[in-house]
Amino acid sequence: MADSCRLVPSSCDCFVSLPPASANREVIFGKNSDRPRDEVQEVVYFPAGCHAKGTKVQCTYIEVDQVERTHAIVLSRPAWLWGAEMGANEHGVCIGNEGVWSKEPVGEVEALLGMDLVRLGLERGSSAHEAVQVIAELLEHYGQGGNCKEEPTPFVYHNTFLVADRTEAWILETAGRFWAAQRIKEDARNISNQLSIGVDITAEHHGLRQHAQEQGWWNGEGEFSFTEVFSLIHQPVRMEAAKARYCAGQRLLQQHSGQITAETIMTILSDKASGICVDSEGFCTTGSMVSILPQDPHIPCVHFLTATPDPSRSVFKPFIFASNITPFPQVQSPNFGDKDPIREVPRFQSRVDRRHELYRQHQLVLEIMNRNQENQRLQETIQKLQQKILDAMKNLLAGSFILKPQELADLFCDYINKELKLYK
């Protein structure tokens, strides 16, 4: 473990806290999306929709059968693709994914990306359990594969998912079309680019154990540990680095057990000493999300999204599902249509400028802070705005005040404008 702590981290971390680990009767979800340093992450909203029977939906690389009804969703996603790194739906379901490598070989053949499965799970799942079933069925039918970076050189991985709702959470881990899932009813858990499900398997691919036997990975006797059977004997450097982050995440959750709030998870996501907040030469945390999912169904869920890199120097802005959500183009990247490098074949032969307005302004502020010009004053200003947001949402959830329907619809857009005003 000492050696792995010195390795450069290069991917994501997901967290979930349920009572009694949570301070209140809430499920808290959080994720850092750690991606190539120059990749832009945008936040987008899609209302619920009805679709004609028999239609298809174009995902990042392939089409899949559409369902007749899709839920309203908010996503934080790399601006070049269809899916998402993380997001939530109108029913209080949150999903985040992680890249993982196992004995099952990854393939460059284009199929569904793990990020596509995040979006599909949110659009089609009205509970965490249902979202897990959706993802598993789509994985078995269409498979996963294709380039996961906006570059000509392929970067391919399989996926693990953390799925949560108001009452429970699930970890879903995959290897090709095979999968295992574990239900979490209490306490706190995290995942970090490695298999973590052992013998406590709640659900699995019907042919999982037979496949493992056919490959010579399991003799069919004794307990079946998904992690032991499917993990690579010689781990890639990035997965060795993930062990250090996973252990650090566990320690941080344990330190705060019984007192975990949204602010706790934001602080963990901002922790650079552990590597959870990534700031390396090639990769960085390009977007972050924290959600409060009250167990009381009469209290709204609150989803905080940054739409900017480095959560330690970003503002987590609140989004609450409501009717007629006010558009927020300030955090949405330009649309390049058929001229987008992802739509041209061969793909990614050129680059386009995907920076949105908030990203541009935030980058200017980071440059000033990196030069130590007014660093402390700017950091304090950002922290003051963040604390005002947290206090306001805490009072809202406690019933101290009520937002009118239009105020709910404007909420995310209004706080984006406040952040932009701060930077300008």
N, C-alpha and C positions, 0 to 999 in steps of 0.2 A: 504493500500500500504506500510506503514511503516513496518508492519510485514513481508511482502513478500520480502522486500529488505534485510532482515537478513537471508533468506533461501539460502542454497547452490545451485547454478545453476548446471544443469546437462544435458544440450543439446544445440542445435545449434541456430545460428542467420544468416539470409540472408538479404541482402541489395540490393537495386537498385536505381539508380539516373538517371533521364532523364532531358533534358532541360525543363524548365529554371533552375532547381536545379543544373545541371552539369555546370561546368565552361566553357566547350567547347561543340561543337555539337557532343556529345558522350553520349551513354548509358553506365553507369558503373555498373557492377554486382560484388557482393562480398559475400563470405560465409565463416564462421568458421564451421568446422565439429568437434563437441564435443562428444567424445566417451569414452569408458572405457580406463583408463589411460595407460594400457600396450598394447593396440591394435595398430598395425602398419598400417599406411596408405601409399599406394603406388600410383605412377602416371604411367598410361599406355596409350598407343596410339594404336588405331586400324584403319587401312586404310579403305576406302570405299570398299564395297564388293557386288558381285552379287551372288544370291542364287537360286538354282533350285526351281521351283514352287512346293508347297506341302511339303517342308521340315519343320522341327521343329528346334527350338533353345533352348538349355538347359540353363535356368536361375539359380538362386541360388538353388531353391528347385524343381521347376516344369518346364516342357517344354511348350512352346507356339508356335503358328504358325509363321514361319519365313516369312518375306517379300522378294520380289525379289531383292530389292536393299537397302543397308544400307549405311549411310553417314560415312565419316571419323570422328572419335571422339577422344578426349583426356579426361581422367577421373582421378579423385582423389578418391580412394576407400579404404575401409578396405580390407586388403589383403586376407581375407578368403572368400570373396563373389564375385558373378558375376557382380552385378550392381555397383553403385557408389553413393557417397554422393553428388558429384557435378561434373560438367564437361561442355564441349563445343563441338560443331561440326563445320564442315568446312563451314557452312552457317552463322556462327555468332550467333547461338542459345546457350544460357547458361541455365542450370537448377540446382537448389539445392533443397533439401527436408528437412523437419522438422518432428519430431515425434509429434503426437498429440493424445489426448484422448477425446472422446465425449460420448454422451448418447448411441451411437451405440456401442455394445460390441466388444472388440477385440477378435480374435480367435487364438488359437495355431495351428489350421489346416494349413498345409503348402500351401501357394499360392504364389502370387508375393509379394516381399518386395517392400516398397517404393523406395528403392535404385535400384531395378531392373527396376522400372518404370522410374527412372531418365535416365538410360542407354537406355532403349527402346525408350523413347521420343527423345533423342538425335540422335539415329540411324535412326529414321523414320521421324522426323519433320524438314522441311526445313525453318520453321518460328516458332516464339513463339506460334502463334495461332494454327498452325498445330501440334506442339508438345503437346499442351494442349489437343487437340482432340484425339491424339494417346493415351495419358495416360488415358483419361476418358474412351475411348472405351475398352482398355485392362482391366481397373479396373472393368468395368461393366461385362465383359465377364469372367475374371479369378478370380476376387476378390483379396484381400490383406490379408496376414497373415503369421505366422511363426516367429521363434525366430530371433530377430534382434541383438543378441550378440553371441559371440563365447564362450558360456558357456552352461552347461547342464540345468541350471535353466532358463526357458523361460523369455524373455523380449520382449513384443509384443506391437506394437503401430500402429496406422493409420498415415496418412501423409498429410502434406500440402506442396505445391511446389511453388517456385518462378521461373518463366520462362521469359527469356528476349531475345530480339534480337536487331538489330540496330535501330528499330523504336518504339518499344513498349515493355511492360512487362505485364505479367498475374500472378495473384495469383490463385492457384487452391487448394481448401481445400476439404478434404474427410472425410467421416464417413462410414466405411465399403465399400459397392459398390456405395454409394451415394456421390454426389459431387456438389460443386458450384464454379464458376469461376468469377473473376473480372478483367476487362481490365484496364490497367494503361497507360495513354498517356503522362503524364507529371509529373514533380516533383519527390520526393523521397519517397520510402516506405521500410518498413522492416517487417519481420515476425519472431516470436520467440515462437514456441511450444504452440500455442493457436489459436483458431479460430478467425478470424479478419474480415471476410466478413459479412457485415450487410445486409441492404436492397438493396444496390447497386450491384445487381447480373447481370452479363452480359450473362452468360450461366449456365445451371444447368441440373442435371439428370432429365429425363422426369418424373420420379415418385417421385421426392424429396418431394414435398409438400403433396402429397397423403400419403406417408409413414409417414411423421411427424404427420399428422392427425390421421392415424390408430394407432400410438403409444401413442396418447394423448398428444403430445408435442406442438401441435398448433391447435387452434380451427377453422382455416380456414378463419378467419375474420381479416381485417386490413392488415397492411404491414407484410411481411414475412422477418425476419432477420435470416439469417443462423446461425450467432453466438448465438443469444438469444435462438433459438429453439433447437440447437444441443449441446450447451455447457453443461457440467456437472454442476449440482447445487453445489455439493461439489467437488472442484477441487483437484486433487492429488498435493502433495507438489511440485513436479517438475514443474507443470503448474503454481502454485502460484509464484514460483521463476522466471518463464519465464515472468510474468507480469513486474517485475522490470527491466529485461533486455530489454524487448520490449519498455518500456517507456524511458529507458536510450538511446536506439538506436534512437528513435524518436527525443529526445532532441539533440543528436549529429548531426543527419542529418539536423535538423532545424538550428543549430548553423552555419553550413557551407553552407546553401542553397544558390545557385547561384555561388558557388565557389568549388563545389565538383569535385575532380579528383580521379584518381586511388590511389594516395598517401593518400588522405583523407580517403578513405575506408580502406586502409591498416592500418592507424592509429586507426580507429574505431575498426577494428578487433583485434588490439593489446591492447585494453583498458582493463586492469584488474580491475580497480576500479569499473567499471560498471558491471563486471561479464561477459562481452561479450567475452573476452579472458579468458577461463575457466582454472583454475589451482587449483582444489580441490583434496581431498584425493582419490576419486574414479574415477573422470572424469577429462579430460583435453581436450584442443583444439588439436586434433591430426593431423589436416591438414587444410590449408586455401587456398583460391583462390580469385583472383580479375581479372576481365576482362574489357578491354576497347573495346567498340563496336562503332566505328565511324559511324555517320549517312551517311557519304559519302561512297557509296559502293566501290569506287575505292581505299580506304585506308584500309589496312589489320586490322583485329581484333588482339589484343594482349591479351593473357591469362597468368596470373602470378600464379604459383603454388609453394607451399613450399615443399611438400612431407615429412615434418618434423613437430613435435609438437611445440606449443607455437609460434605464429606469431611474438610476441614481440622480440623473439630471434631467428628468422629464416630469410631466404632469399627468397623473392618472385621472382622466376625465370621465364623469358618470354618464351612463346611458341607461334609460329605463324604457322598456317597450310601451308604446302608446299608439293611439290612432293618428294617422297622418303625420308621421315623423318628418320634421323639418330637414331638408337635404343639407348635407355638410360637405360641399365640394372642396373645402379647404384642406381635407385630408384624403382626397381621392386623386389618383394619378391620371395623367392625360390618357385618352383612348386613341390608339393608333390603328384600330380596325384591321383590315387585311394587310396593311403595311407593317404590322407588328412582327418583329423577328421570330416570335413563337409560331406565327401562322405561316411563315414562308419555309419551304423545304429545300435544302437542309436547314434545320432550325438554328437560331442563335448565331448567325453569321455576321450580325451587326449589333450595335447597341443603340438604344434610344434613351432619352432623358425622362425618367419616370418620376422625378421629384415633384411632390405636391407643395402647396403653399406653406403649410405648417412645417414640413420637412426642411424646406429652404431656410425659413426663418430660424428654426431650431439649430440647424447646422452653423449658421452665422454666430449664434450665441455660444455654441460649443467651441468654436474657433477662438472667440474672445476669452472664454474661460480657460482654454488650453494654453493660452499665452499669459495666463495669470493676471489679466487685466480685469479688475473689478470682479474677480472670481468669487470671493466670499459674499459680496453684496448681491450678485446675481443668484448664487445658490440660495441665499436666505430669502430672496424674493420668490423664487420657485417654491421653496418649502412653505412659505406663508400662504401662497395660493393653494397648495396641496392640502394644508391643514384646514383652510376654510372650506374646501370641498368635502373633506372627510367629516368635519363637524356638521356641515349642512346635511349630508346624507345620513349621519347618525341620528340627527334630530328628526329627519323625515321618517326613518324607519321606526323611531320611537313614538311617532304620532304627534310630535310637538307642533307640526304644521302640515298642511296638505297643499300639494301643487295642483293647480288647475290643469285640465287636459292639454291646453295649448302650452302651458309651461313645461309639462312633461315632454311634449313633442319637441320643444325648443331646447331642452336641457343640454344635450351633447353639443349642439351647434353653439349655444351661448358660451359654454366653457371653452370651446376651441377659440372663439373670438376673444375671450378674456386672456387666454394664453398668448395669442398673437399680439394683443395690445401690450402685454407684459414685455414681449421681445422687441417690439418696435419702439 
